[in-house]
Amino acid sequence: MTEGARRENREFRLGGINHLALVCSDMQRTIDFYSGVLGMPLIKTLDLPGGMGQHFFFDCGGGDCVAFFWFPDAPDAVPGISAPVSRPEQGELLSAVGSMNHVAFHVPPEEFEEYRHRLQAKGVEVSPILNHDDSPFGVAGAMHEGVFVRSFYFQDPDGILLEFACWTRTFTDADVSHTPKTAADRRVPAPGPSSR
């Protein structure tokens, strides 16, 4: 955990993420991956009223869930818009405003490399290990004291980008030092009311 994460929310007593809801094309294939490959227990299933679809919940630890909707009329994914085209080390991280870019699961640092090998043994294509730091490229070739998180990426059967990550140091106030960008900084003009 980080110093910043221990700071108290004075507005709301939040306990983390209850669930993140995603959309899949095949619920059985999603169960096979999230329960079968990643080992997440399927804890709740719902058929939505009026034949609208299904909503299933997987326990991803810490009292949090990853949930999936299946809609019979859901449009196909549009890589590069609804989610990144591929993994970050392949040069892709871009997705549209309002999209869910990726889901990062916290894993214990002492199990991190073993978990990567375990996924590979199950036939999951995983990225190289990335040592994220504050260098100009954002990733170091080797561990050093400036690395703040180690991670690797992989995709589920629908191409949803997933990440296993572990913090490697405690954050301080110095870690919050960048001026936030605004809509005016975007290279793509924001759509106006007439474009909707």
C-alpha positions as a LaTeX table, in Angstrom:
\begin{tabular}{lrrr}
\hline
Residue & $x$ (\AA) & $y$ (\AA) & $z$ (\AA) \\
\hline
Met1 & 0.00 & 0.00 & 0.00 \\
Thr2 & 1.11 & 3.57 & $-0.49$ \\
Glu3 & 1.15 & 6.64 & 1.74 \\
Gly4 & $-1.17$ & 8.38 & $-0.71$ \\
Ala5 & $-3.60$ & 5.45 & $-0.63$ \\
Arg6 & $-3.80$ & 5.70 & 3.18 \\
Arg7 & $-4.94$ & 9.31 & 3.09 \\
Glu8 & $-8.46$ & 9.64 & 4.35 \\
Asn9 & $-11.39$ & 10.46 & 2.06 \\
Arg10 & $-13.28$ & 13.13 & 4.00 \\
Glu11 & $-16.30$ & 13.10 & 1.68 \\
Phe12 & $-17.24$ & 9.41 & 1.41 \\
Arg13 & $-16.15$ & 6.28 & 3.29 \\
Leu14 & $-15.30$ & 4.17 & 0.24 \\
Gly15 & $-14.05$ & 0.62 & 0.64 \\
Gly16 & $-12.56$ & 0.09 & $-2.80$ \\
Ile17 & $-14.29$ & $-1.01$ & $-5.98$ \\
Asn18 & $-17.44$ & $-3.06$ & $-5.50$ \\
His19 & $-17.32$ & $-4.22$ & $-9.10$ \\
Leu20 & $-16.17$ & $-3.16$ & $-12.53$ \\
Ala21 & $-18.74$ & $-4.10$ & $-15.19$ \\
Leu22 & $-17.46$ & $-5.08$ & $-18.65$ \\
Val23 & $-19.18$ & $-6.54$ & $-21.70$ \\
Cys24 & $-18.32$ & $-9.93$ & $-23.21$ \\
Ser25 & $-19.36$ & $-11.69$ & $-26.43$ \\
Asp26 & $-19.57$ & $-15.23$ & $-24.96$ \\
Met27 & $-20.35$ & $-15.72$ & $-21.26$ \\
Gln28 & $-19.22$ & $-19.36$ & $-21.20$ \\
Arg29 & $-15.85$ & $-18.45$ & $-22.73$ \\
Thr30 & $-15.59$ & $-15.61$ & $-20.16$ \\
Ile31 & $-16.24$ & $-18.08$ & $-17.29$ \\
Asp32 & $-13.66$ & $-20.47$ & $-18.76$ \\
Phe33 & $-11.06$ & $-17.68$ & $-18.73$ \\
Tyr34 & $-11.79$ & $-15.78$ & $-15.50$ \\
Ser35 & $-12.64$ & $-18.85$ & $-13.37$ \\
Gly36 & $-10.74$ & $-21.55$ & $-15.26$ \\
Val37 & $-7.51$ & $-19.71$ & $-16.15$ \\
Leu38 & $-7.39$ & $-16.89$ & $-13.56$ \\
Gly39 & $-9.11$ & $-18.87$ & $-10.77$ \\
Met40 & $-11.68$ & $-16.20$ & $-9.88$ \\
Pro41 & $-14.76$ & $-17.76$ & $-8.25$ \\
Leu42 & $-18.03$ & $-17.06$ & $-10.06$ \\
Ile43 & $-20.16$ & $-15.76$ & $-7.18$ \\
Lys44 & $-23.40$ & $-14.44$ & $-8.69$ \\
Thr45 & $-25.29$ & $-14.91$ & $-11.95$ \\
Leu46 & $-28.35$ & $-13.05$ & $-13.25$ \\
Asp47 & $-30.58$ & $-13.30$ & $-16.28$ \\
Leu48 & $-31.66$ & $-9.74$ & $-17.05$ \\
Pro49 & $-35.39$ & $-9.06$ & $-17.42$ \\
Gly50 & $-37.09$ & $-9.20$ & $-20.80$ \\
Gly51 & $-34.35$ & $-11.27$ & $-22.45$ \\
Met52 & $-32.01$ & $-8.26$ & $-22.23$ \\
Gly53 & $-29.01$ & $-10.49$ & $-21.43$ \\
Gln54 & $-26.99$ & $-11.74$ & $-18.47$ \\
His55 & $-24.86$ & $-10.24$ & $-15.69$ \\
Phe56 & $-22.26$ & $-12.47$ & $-13.92$ \\
Phe57 & $-19.89$ & $-11.54$ & $-11.06$ \\
Phe58 & $-16.39$ & $-12.94$ & $-10.36$ \\
Asp59 & $-14.58$ & $-12.45$ & $-7.03$ \\
Cys60 & $-11.19$ & $-10.86$ & $-7.82$ \\
Gly61 & $-10.07$ & $-10.60$ & $-4.18$ \\
Gly62 & $-10.20$ & $-8.05$ & $-1.41$ \\
Gly63 & $-14.00$ & $-7.93$ & $-1.51$ \\
Asp64 & $-13.92$ & $-6.61$ & $-5.10$ \\
Cys65 & $-15.50$ & $-8.11$ & $-8.21$ \\
Val66 & $-15.14$ & $-8.05$ & $-11.95$ \\
Ala67 & $-18.55$ & $-8.39$ & $-13.55$ \\
Phe68 & $-19.60$ & $-9.06$ & $-17.11$ \\
Phe69 & $-22.70$ & $-8.23$ & $-19.08$ \\
Trp70 & $-23.67$ & $-10.35$ & $-22.05$ \\
Phe71 & $-26.12$ & $-8.60$ & $-24.37$ \\
Pro72 & $-27.56$ & $-10.46$ & $-27.38$ \\
Asp73 & $-27.48$ & $-7.24$ & $-29.45$ \\
Ala74 & $-24.14$ & $-5.79$ & $-28.25$ \\
Pro75 & $-22.08$ & $-4.25$ & $-31.04$ \\
Asp76 & $-18.70$ & $-5.83$ & $-31.74$ \\
Ala77 & $-15.63$ & $-4.34$ & $-30.08$ \\
Val78 & $-13.78$ & $-1.68$ & $-32.03$ \\
Pro79 & $-10.07$ & $-2.07$ & $-31.17$ \\
Gly80 & $-8.44$ & 1.32 & $-30.72$ \\
Ile81 & $-11.77$ & 2.84 & $-29.67$ \\
Ser82 & $-13.52$ & 0.61 & $-27.15$ \\
Ala83 & $-10.18$ & $-0.77$ & $-25.90$ \\
Pro84 & $-6.52$ & $-0.70$ & $-26.95$ \\
Val85 & $-5.67$ & $-2.61$ & $-30.13$ \\
Ser86 & $-3.01$ & $-4.68$ & $-28.37$ \\
Arg87 & $-0.69$ & $-4.63$ & $-25.36$ \\
Pro88 & 1.35 & $-1.54$ & $-24.35$ \\
Glu89 & 4.74 & $-3.10$ & $-25.13$ \\
Gln90 & 3.48 & $-3.63$ & $-28.69$ \\
Gly91 & 3.08 & 0.13 & $-29.01$ \\
Glu92 & $-0.62$ & 0.41 & $-28.24$ \\
Leu93 & $-2.27$ & 2.04 & $-25.25$ \\
Leu94 & $-4.77$ & 4.38 & $-26.90$ \\
Ser95 & $-8.52$ & 3.99 & $-26.41$ \\
Ala96 & $-11.40$ & 6.46 & $-26.66$ \\
Val97 & $-12.58$ & 8.89 & $-24.02$ \\
Gly98 & $-15.07$ & 7.08 & $-21.79$ \\
Ser99 & $-13.67$ & 3.64 & $-22.63$ \\
Met100 & $-12.28$ & 1.17 & $-20.11$ \\
Asn101 & $-8.60$ & 1.00 & $-21.06$ \\
His102 & $-7.47$ & $-1.93$ & $-18.88$ \\
Val103 & $-8.01$ & $-3.68$ & $-15.56$ \\
Ala104 & $-4.98$ & $-4.02$ & $-13.26$ \\
Phe105 & $-5.13$ & $-6.67$ & $-10.54$ \\
His106 & $-2.88$ & $-6.20$ & $-7.53$ \\
Val107 & $-0.72$ & $-9.27$ & $-6.90$ \\
Pro108 & 1.82 & $-9.93$ & $-4.13$ \\
Pro109 & 5.35 & $-8.83$ & $-5.13$ \\
Glu110 & 6.81 & $-12.15$ & $-3.96$ \\
Glu111 & 4.46 & $-14.07$ & $-6.31$ \\
Phe112 & 4.65 & $-11.68$ & $-9.27$ \\
Glu113 & 7.13 & $-13.54$ & $-11.50$ \\
Glu114 & 5.65 & $-16.95$ & $-10.63$ \\
Tyr115 & 2.18 & $-15.73$ & $-11.67$ \\
Arg116 & 3.56 & $-14.68$ & $-15.05$ \\
His117 & 5.09 & $-18.14$ & $-15.58$ \\
Arg118 & 1.84 & $-19.78$ & $-14.44$ \\
Leu119 & $-0.21$ & $-17.83$ & $-17.01$ \\
Gln120 & 2.28 & $-18.72$ & $-19.75$ \\
Ala121 & 1.98 & $-22.40$ & $-18.78$ \\
Lys122 & $-1.79$ & $-22.08$ & $-19.24$ \\
Gly123 & $-1.26$ & $-20.81$ & $-22.79$ \\
Val124 & $-1.88$ & $-17.11$ & $-22.10$ \\
Glu125 & 0.30 & $-14.75$ & $-24.14$ \\
Val126 & 1.84 & $-12.26$ & $-21.69$ \\
Ser127 & 3.96 & $-9.16$ & $-22.16$ \\
Pro128 & 7.50 & $-8.86$ & $-20.88$ \\
Ile129 & 7.77 & $-7.59$ & $-17.30$ \\
Leu130 & 7.66 & $-3.80$ & $-17.26$ \\
Asn131 & 9.44 & $-1.90$ & $-14.46$ \\
His132 & 7.50 & 1.40 & $-14.43$ \\
Asp133 & 9.51 & 4.44 & $-13.35$ \\
Asp134 & 9.62 & 8.22 & $-13.89$ \\
Ser135 & 12.16 & 8.10 & $-16.74$ \\
Pro136 & 11.28 & 9.76 & $-20.07$ \\
Phe137 & 10.14 & 6.41 & $-21.53$ \\
Gly138 & 8.36 & 5.41 & $-18.30$ \\
Val139 & 9.88 & 1.93 & $-18.14$ \\
Ala140 & 13.28 & 0.79 & $-16.91$ \\
Gly141 & 15.23 & $-2.17$ & $-18.27$ \\
Ala142 & 16.07 & $-3.32$ & $-14.74$ \\
Met143 & 14.86 & $-2.80$ & $-11.20$ \\
His144 & 16.15 & 0.33 & $-9.41$ \\
Glu145 & 14.96 & 2.44 & $-6.47$ \\
Gly146 & 12.84 & 4.68 & $-8.76$ \\
Val147 & 10.66 & 1.80 & $-10.01$ \\
Phe148 & 7.26 & 2.26 & $-8.38$ \\
Val149 & 5.32 & $-0.64$ & $-9.87$ \\
Arg150 & 6.15 & $-3.83$ & $-11.78$ \\
Ser151 & 3.60 & $-5.26$ & $-14.15$ \\
Phe152 & 2.84 & $-7.39$ & $-17.15$ \\
Tyr153 & $-0.12$ & $-7.36$ & $-19.50$ \\
Phe154 & $-2.30$ & $-9.95$ & $-21.20$ \\
Gln155 & $-5.72$ & $-10.05$ & $-22.87$ \\
Asp156 & $-8.91$ & $-11.99$ & $-22.21$ \\
Pro157 & $-10.74$ & $-13.86$ & $-25.01$ \\
Asp158 & $-12.57$ & $-10.65$ & $-26.05$ \\
Gly159 & $-9.34$ & $-8.64$ & $-26.19$ \\
Ile160 & $-9.92$ & $-6.83$ & $-22.87$ \\
Leu161 & $-6.52$ & $-5.66$ & $-21.67$ \\
Leu162 & $-5.60$ & $-7.03$ & $-18.22$ \\
Glu163 & $-2.58$ & $-6.40$ & $-16.04$ \\
Phe164 & $-1.01$ & $-8.05$ & $-12.99$ \\
Ala165 & 0.77 & $-5.35$ & $-10.98$ \\
Cys166 & 2.62 & $-4.97$ & $-7.67$ \\
Trp167 & 3.75 & $-1.78$ & $-5.95$ \\
Thr168 & 7.48 & $-1.68$ & $-5.21$ \\
Arg169 & 7.82 & 1.47 & $-3.10$ \\
Thr170 & 5.84 & 3.86 & $-0.96$ \\
Phe171 & 4.53 & 7.03 & $-2.60$ \\
Thr172 & 5.23 & 10.44 & $-1.08$ \\
Asp173 & 3.86 & 13.93 & $-1.79$ \\
Ala174 & 6.63 & 14.34 & $-4.39$ \\
Asp175 & 4.92 & 11.68 & $-6.53$ \\
Val176 & 2.03 & 14.08 & $-7.23$ \\
Ser177 & 3.81 & 16.77 & $-9.24$ \\
His178 & 2.30 & 17.05 & $-12.74$ \\
Thr179 & $-0.05$ & 19.74 & $-14.01$ \\
Pro180 & $-3.28$ & 18.10 & $-15.23$ \\
Lys181 & $-4.01$ & 18.40 & $-18.95$ \\
Thr182 & $-7.39$ & 19.73 & $-20.09$ \\
Ala183 & $-9.69$ & 19.21 & $-23.08$ \\
Ala184 & $-7.90$ & 22.17 & $-24.71$ \\
Asp185 & $-4.67$ & 20.10 & $-24.74$ \\
Arg186 & $-6.21$ & 17.35 & $-26.88$ \\
Arg187 & $-5.06$ & 16.91 & $-30.49$ \\
Val188 & $-8.47$ & 15.61 & $-31.54$ \\
Pro189 & $-11.23$ & 18.21 & $-31.31$ \\
Ala190 & $-13.96$ & 17.32 & $-28.83$ \\
Pro191 & $-17.26$ & 16.64 & $-30.63$ \\
Gly192 & $-19.81$ & 19.43 & $-30.44$ \\
Pro193 & $-23.50$ & 19.01 & $-29.62$ \\
Ser194 & $-24.38$ & 18.74 & $-33.33$ \\
Ser195 & $-22.18$ & 15.64 & $-33.82$ \\
Arg196 & $-24.22$ & 13.45 & $-31.47$ \\
\hline
\end{tabular}
